[in-house]
Amino acid sequence: MSNFVDYVKIHCKSGHGGAGSAHLRREKYIPKGGPDGGDGGRGGHIIMKGNANEWTLLPLRYTRHVKAERGENGGKNQLTGAYGADVYIEVPVGTIAKNEEGEIIGEILEDGQEIILMHGGKGGLGNEHFKSSTNQTPRYAQPGLPGEEGYIVFELKILADVGLVGFPNAGKSTLLASVSAAKPKIANYAFTTLTPNLGIVDYRNYKSFVMADIPGIIEGAAEGKGLGHRFLRHIERNSILLFLIPADSEDHFNEFKILENELKEYNPELLDKDFIISISKSDLLDDELKKEIAAEFPENKQPLFFSGVTGEGLMELKDAIWKQLHG
């Protein structure tokens, strides 16, 4: 089983609020002491917290239920009961939490960020709050309120500077392996990459950027064919997109248009991102063939040629990516 998990559903229940106290003050030298009960403590929250050291939802894979503590009841001397302990669910940066209806509760965009998913029940009021001129010794208090309960869906969308977009066998894994320390599985068959891989790419003067190898698109992916939405949602969170068209493609520009259309069908806003078009496996081409392929593309969409095997054009490709990111 892969170590990358990007979807988890967990039943969560925040803590019940503690009940208020109906205690009456009774001391030897204080007759008619009156109401003296404290408020109940709040029930524990369920909180999602960002952790930059996590990159997958795998630790939550077998978590079925999460339950926070109940708040303590109020005490005498108007003492408020202790709050129930909050429960923290640590998730990678880029995680979105949704309720059962699919509505987004919140998303984690930075390390240490906290979002309350389910609020603990409010503690009940003690009898001190209910005294009046006509009822100076109320012998009742308010019970605590129940906490929230339901299912929370966690979805992880990979955060990267540049996401690789292409059909299976376009050379994405080879490129990532050649420019970073990542070791994606590489083989000559469709869908070698079944889960996203991240790599830190070293650049000039000790700079770097993050590249994501995302599973290959097939035509119809936006309708759920192949790996469908599972990988398309990761593309949403990349700053720029790098389209990879293999040199041995039968129609390079048409292949780019198919990829572009799949992104448009899934989310038209993806086409607003900056992108770079590249021709991978260019070690298979001579200069004349490169000119013929470049002529297939419009002047404003000229491709860059590179080879992850020989290293040809990799520095120029990194320069273009850096310029797009910081230009």
Secondary structure as GFF3:
##gff-version 3
##sequence-region A 1 327
A	DSSP	beta_strand	7	13	.	.	.	ID=ss1
A	DSSP	beta_strand	46	50	.	.	.	ID=ss2
A	DSSP	three_ten_helix	58	60	.	.	.	ID=ss3
A	DSSP	beta_strand	65	67	.	.	.	ID=ss4
A	DSSP	beta_strand	87	91	.	.	.	ID=ss5
A	DSSP	beta_strand	95	98	.	.	.	ID=ss6
A	DSSP	beta_strand	104	107	.	.	.	ID=ss7
A	DSSP	beta_strand	114	118	.	.	.	ID=ss8
A	DSSP	three_ten_helix	127	130	.	.	.	ID=ss9
A	DSSP	beta_strand	149	156	.	.	.	ID=ss10
A	DSSP	beta_strand	160	165	.	.	.	ID=ss11
A	DSSP	alpha_helix	172	179	.	.	.	ID=ss12
A	DSSP	beta_strand	197	202	.	.	.	ID=ss13
A	DSSP	three_ten_helix	204	206	.	.	.	ID=ss14
A	DSSP	beta_strand	208	213	.	.	.	ID=ss15
A	DSSP	three_ten_helix	221	223	.	.	.	ID=ss16
A	DSSP	alpha_helix	229	235	.	.	.	ID=ss17
A	DSSP	beta_strand	238	246	.	.	.	ID=ss18
A	DSSP	alpha_helix	252	266	.	.	.	ID=ss19
A	DSSP	three_ten_helix	268	272	.	.	.	ID=ss20
A	DSSP	beta_strand	274	280	.	.	.	ID=ss21
A	DSSP	three_ten_helix	282	284	.	.	.	ID=ss22
A	DSSP	alpha_helix	287	295	.	.	.	ID=ss23
A	DSSP	three_ten_helix	299	301	.	.	.	ID=ss24
A	DSSP	beta_strand	304	305	.	.	.	ID=ss25
A	DSSP	alpha_helix	314	326	.	.	.	ID=ss26
###
